[in-house]
Amino acid sequence: MSISLAQHGVENRFETVSSVLTHKTNQDEVLLRSWRRTAPDAFTVTAAWPATHPFYVNRLDLHDPLMLSETVRQTLPLLSHGAYHVPFGHQLLWKDFSWTLDPAAAYADGGPAELELHITCDEVTYRRERASAISLRVDVERAGRPLASVRSRFTIQDRTVYNRLRGPYADAAAATARAVPLPPPAGLTPFGRDRFEDVVLAATDRPDRWQLRVDTTHPILFDHLVDHAPGMLLLEAARQAALATAHPDTVTVTGMETDFVRYAEMDIPCWLEAEQLADPDQVRISARQHGKEIFASVVTLAAAPAGPTAHRV
């Protein structure tokens, strides 16, 4: 069903973003600061990356590029609830998510990074009076300088429909209780981590294959109860697998092109594999359960900018 968007007024002032609009329980993990509508399907959102973070750790004098993923992820519920009349309790389901980032603009200078996101929702599908699917593109700026470009699409399901489709998996508490035992982490340095609890991959008998570690007690990746492995966990797994594939070369992630195909269930092992592509800077990371691909991401890697002067061009 199509609907005229003329009913959506353009806001002249920014509104503060609350944690409930980002689906985060911990207010300290809310990266968005304020937002306003600038056109019927266009928005400006301000965000701030902290100077340091316990999980999104600065590396190679750069802010963690996965913080970009979490920043944009938080805009999905913000716009759904705040702009497109989606009731709380409805489920947002990531379909695809792609981004490229300029590492020279992601430099960590000891202070927070103030960002401005210019978002255009260029394909919105409606069911009755609420959005049921949204495609968006995001241009991210830091101090007026382009930082990243993002495209994503997600769908929205009524909770009743979601419960019917998910069946016994819809109970988040029960799904969490059934999570497979946590295997030991595969290592530290090759995965770009300095704490074992933040490594989300476990070793197998192959150097290009890992088991996903689904630690439902992780305070960042599992901020609240969920009935399947979160998308951010899969993105982090893809990043760690790509870095491990490039090791011992020192690289950073500058892009990801991701498809979320099926839910990653927590009660059976999830296996990730790395495939080096023809482009030497790209690695395809796929995740499988029951022999079926449930997730895939082409990760682009690059050497970090050489020295602090490179950050200021």
Secondary structure as UniProt FT lines:
FT   HELIX           5..7
FT   STRAND          15..16
FT   HELIX           19..22
FT   HELIX           27..29
FT   STRAND          32..39
FT   TURN            40..41
FT   STRAND          42..49
FT   TURN            60..61
FT   HELIX           66..83
FT   TURN            88..89
FT   STRAND          91..101
FT   HELIX           103..105
FT   STRAND          113..127
FT   TURN            128..129
FT   STRAND          130..142
FT   TURN            143..144
FT   STRAND          145..157
FT   HELIX           159..166
FT   HELIX           167..170
FT   HELIX           172..177
FT   HELIX           189..191
FT   HELIX           196..198
FT   STRAND          201..203
FT   TURN            207..208
FT   STRAND          209..212
FT   TURN            216..217
FT   TURN            219..222
FT   HELIX           231..246
FT   TURN            247..248
FT   STRAND          252..260
FT   STRAND          271..276
FT   TURN            280..281
FT   STRAND          282..289
FT   TURN            290..291
FT   STRAND          292..302
FT   HELIX           308..312
//
